[in-house]
């Protein structure tokens, strides 16, 4: 197993092929996904600040991607746990 350090796999100078040649069968690389996500967030906010540029169009329908995200985090399961474990209260009415 190889645990990529700060900067992710790309920052290590190693490729998956190189690691495989060393006998590595599992690679844990949290840095690359985090950095890629951060780069995307920065670009989105830069685009928003720039008014989406002179000719750029706002992004299309994100609902499919949102459904995928909520599925990955298991939102339905989390909400079911909440429904079955949290006491029902009425907003503004003391218990």
N, C-alpha and C positions, 0 to 999 in steps of 0.2 A: 504494500500500500504506500502511496505517496500523498502527503498532505502539502498542497501548494501553500507557500508562504505569502506574505504581503506582496501585492501586485499580481497575484494569481499565476496561473500556469505560464501565461505569456511573459510575465516578468522574470520567470525562472530561467529562461533561455532554453528550456527543454520542450520537446514535442511529445505527443502521445506515442509516436513511433519509437522515439528514443527510450522513453520510460518502459515501453513494452519489451524492448531489447534488453533492458536491465532486469526483466522478470516482474515488473510491476503489473498487477492485474486490476488494482482499484486506485483511482485518482479522486481525491477530494479537493475541490477547487471552489471555495465560496467566494474568493476575491474577484474572479473574472465576472461572474454573474452580477455581483454587487457593483463593480465598476461600470459594466455595460449598462446596467439600469440607471446609475447616476448620470452617465453620459447622455442617455436618452432623456432623462428628466431635465437636465440642463438645456438641451436643445429645444425641448417643448416650451420651457419657460422663456428662453431667448426668442423663440418664434412668437410667443404670445406678446412679449414686450415690444417686439418689432411690428406688431399688428399683422402677423403671418406674412410679412414681406409684401412687396408691391404686387407681385403676381401670384403668390401662393394662395391656395384655397384651404379653408379649415378642413381638418381630417374628416373622413366619412363616418359612418355608423360604427361605433365602438361596442355595440351590445354583444356581439359574438365574443369578442375578446374579454369583455367584462364577465360574461357567463363562464368562460374558461377559467378566469382568475378565481371567481367565487367557488367553482368546482374544485380547483386545486387546494384552496384553503379549507374546503369542506364546510362552507357556510351553512348549508341545510342541516348538517349534523350539529353544528354549534348552536344554531337557533333552537333545534329540538331539545338539546340539553338545557338551554336557558328556559324554554317553556315548561319543562318538567321539574326544574329545580328552583326557580325563582318564585318567591311569593307574589301573588297578584296584589297590586295596590291600585288605588285610584288616585290620580294626580291631584294634588291640592287638598286631599282629605286625610286628616291625621289618622294613623293606625290605632 
